[in-house]
Amino acid sequence: MKIEWNKVTWYSKLLALALFVALPFIGFYYGTQYGKTITEIGKVQTMGIGGTGTNTSAAYYNNPAEWQTDANNMNGGFSIAYPIDFDTQDNYSATPSVDWRLGANGAPGVKYFILTVPRAFEPQTNFVDAKLTIGASANSAAIADCMAADQSGGPATATSTAMVNGTSFTVFNSAGAGAGNYYQTTSYRTLHAGKCYAVEYTVHSAQIANYPSSYNLKPFDEQKINSLMQTIIGTFKFQ
């Protein structure tokens, strides 16, 4: 059978009519599917840092009720909550070290907990990272110096006091710099159950001039970082 493609027949008219009726519905279907896809991509982009897929929108960082809770009951006897996308380390051993708090002046203690806020939290800025640590010491020298201003390398003066879930802390601040890097430390200290506890965080940033201008870096939001760290400290509780 020879098909004459340029000849109008009853079945070509029927096919044209079917396509005329069906095409709008096909276009509508694929249009709605495309819209759903774009919406889901938008959700992922606003909820994840570095494609983690976790709920890391701005509202999440302001709502500790949705955070992960770490309870160090074996030795530390405390709990603290933090955003789930931040790296943490627990130390359940009693191995002493002198870095349990900044400016410990050689007195041994135990660093129980470390939390790191990554550079990706403040992208395209001079923010490097922020670290929060929890340490404690029953050493007599550490207890004697717990509320004293450190003489070297640590916080210089007691600036304020703060009540955190029923515990009174003395708050110290210090700053340091070196090779174009800046370090700002806030240290919350208290005496509890025969130990000096230090809950402190250090914000590490770099001098923008150290980077090529093509990076287009902006100054990081110091208030945002400090507010987040203080919100995390606000969840600290003795068990």
C-alpha positions in Angstrom: 0.0 0.0 0.0 1.4 3.3 -1.0 1.0 6.2 1.5 0.5 9.6 0.0 1.8 12.0 2.7 0.6 15.2 1.1 -2.9 13.9 0.6 -5.6 14.9 3.1 -7.6 11.8 4.2 -10.2 11.2 6.8 -7.7 9.5 9.2 -5.2 12.4 8.9 -8.1 14.8 9.8 -8.9 12.6 12.8 -5.2 12.5 13.9 -4.9 16.3 13.6 -8.1 16.7 15.6 -6.8 14.4 18.4 -3.5 16.2 18.6 -5.3 19.5 18.7 -7.4 18.3 21.7 -4.6 16.5 23.5 -1.7 19.0 23.2 -3.1 21.5 25.7 -3.6 18.8 28.3 -0.1 17.4 27.7 1.4 20.9 28.0 -0.5 21.5 31.2 0.7 18.2 32.8 4.3 18.8 32.1 4.1 22.4 33.1 2.7 21.4 36.6 5.4 18.8 36.9 8.1 21.3 36.1 6.7 23.7 38.7 6.8 21.0 41.3 10.4 20.2 40.5 11.5 23.8 40.8 9.7 24.1 44.1 11.5 21.1 45.5 14.8 22.4 44.3 14.1 25.6 46.1 13.3 23.8 49.3 16.6 21.9 49.1 18.6 25.0 48.5 17.1 26.8 51.5 17.3 23.9 53.8 20.8 22.6 53.3 24.4 23.8 53.7 26.6 22.0 51.2 23.9 19.7 50.1 23.5 18.0 53.5 19.7 17.8 53.1 19.1 18.7 56.8 16.8 21.4 57.9 19.3 24.2 58.2 17.2 27.2 57.4 17.6 30.4 59.4 14.6 29.5 61.6 16.2 26.2 62.5 19.3 27.9 64.0 17.0 30.0 66.3 15.0 27.0 67.6 17.0 24.8 70.0 14.0 22.6 70.5 14.8 21.1 67.1 18.5 20.6 67.7 20.5 17.5 68.7 21.1 17.0 72.4 24.4 15.6 73.7 24.4 14.3 77.3 27.8 13.6 78.8 26.7 11.9 82.0 29.6 9.5 82.4 32.2 12.1 83.6 31.0 15.5 82.6 27.6 15.4 84.1 26.0 17.9 81.7 23.9 18.2 78.5 24.0 20.6 75.7 22.0 21.0 72.4 23.4 22.1 69.0 22.4 22.2 65.3 22.8 18.7 63.9 24.9 19.8 60.9 27.8 20.9 63.1 30.7 18.6 63.8 31.1 17.5 67.5 33.5 15.3 69.4 32.9 13.7 72.8 35.6 12.7 75.2 34.4 10.1 77.7 37.8 9.4 79.1 39.3 11.0 82.2 42.7 11.6 80.5 44.0 15.0 81.8 45.3 17.7 79.5 46.2 21.4 79.9 44.0 22.5 77.0 40.7 21.9 78.8 40.2 25.7 78.8 42.0 28.7 77.3 44.6 30.1 79.7 44.6 27.2 82.1 48.2 28.1 83.0 49.3 24.4 83.0 46.6 23.2 85.4 45.3 19.8 84.1 41.7 19.1 83.3 39.5 17.2 80.9 38.0 18.6 77.7 34.7 16.7 77.4 33.1 18.2 74.3 34.1 20.1 71.1 31.7 21.6 68.6 32.8 23.2 65.3 30.9 25.7 63.2 32.3 25.3 59.6 33.3 28.0 57.2 30.2 27.1 55.1 28.0 28.6 57.7 29.1 32.1 56.5 30.1 31.5 52.9 31.9 34.2 50.8 33.2 35.9 54.0 36.4 36.0 56.0 34.9 33.6 58.6 37.1 30.6 59.1 35.4 28.6 61.9 34.1 28.8 65.4 34.8 26.2 68.1 32.9 25.7 71.4 34.5 23.5 74.1 33.4 22.3 77.5 36.1 21.4 80.0 36.4 20.8 83.7 39.1 20.3 86.3 39.2 19.3 89.9 42.8 20.3 90.3 43.3 22.6 93.2 45.2 25.2 91.2 42.5 25.2 88.5 39.8 25.7 91.1 41.7 28.5 92.7 42.2 30.3 89.4 38.7 29.5 88.0 37.3 33.0 88.6 40.6 34.9 88.3 41.7 36.9 85.3 44.3 34.9 83.3 47.8 36.3 83.2 48.8 35.0 79.8 47.0 33.9 76.7 43.5 33.9 78.2 40.7 36.3 79.0 41.9 39.4 80.6 39.0 40.6 82.8 35.7 39.4 84.0 33.2 41.4 82.0 29.8 40.1 83.3 27.9 37.3 84.9 25.2 35.2 83.3 22.6 32.8 84.6 22.3 29.6 82.4 19.5 27.2 83.4 19.9 27.9 87.1 23.8 28.1 87.2 25.6 31.4 87.6 28.6 31.9 85.3 31.3 34.5 85.2 31.9 35.6 81.6 35.4 36.6 80.3 36.4 37.9 76.9 39.7 38.0 75.1 41.1 38.5 71.6 44.3 37.5 69.8 45.8 37.8 66.4 48.6 36.3 64.4 49.6 36.0 60.7 46.5 37.7 59.5 44.1 35.6 61.7 41.9 36.9 64.5 40.6 35.0 67.4 37.9 36.2 69.8 37.1 34.0 72.8 34.2 34.2 75.2 34.6 32.0 78.3 31.8 31.1 80.7 33.2 29.7 84.0 31.6 28.3 87.2 32.4 26.1 90.1 30.2 23.0 90.4 30.5 19.7 92.3 34.1 20.4 93.2 35.3 21.3 89.7 36.0 24.4 87.7 33.9 24.3 84.5 34.7 26.3 81.4 32.2 26.6 78.6 33.8 28.7 76.0 33.9 29.5 72.3 36.4 31.0 69.9 35.5 32.7 66.7 38.3 32.5 64.1 38.4 34.9 61.1 41.0 36.0 58.6 42.0 39.3 57.3 40.2 39.9 54.0 43.4 41.4 52.5 45.0 38.0 52.7 42.7 36.7 49.9 42.8 37.7 46.2 40.3 40.4 45.3 38.7 38.1 42.8 37.3 36.1 45.7 34.9 39.0 46.5 34.8 38.2 50.2 32.7 40.3 52.6 33.2 40.7 56.4 31.4 38.0 58.2 28.4 38.7 60.4 29.9 38.8 63.9 26.5 39.3 65.6 25.0 36.3 63.9 27.9 34.0 65.0 28.0 35.3 68.6 24.2 35.1 68.9 24.3 31.4 67.7 27.1 30.5 70.1 25.4 32.1 73.0 22.1 30.3 72.1 24.0 27.0 72.2 25.5 27.8 75.6 22.0 28.7 76.7 21.1 25.0 76.4 23.9 23.9 78.8 22.6 22.1 81.9 24.1 20.2 84.7 22.5 16.7 85.1 
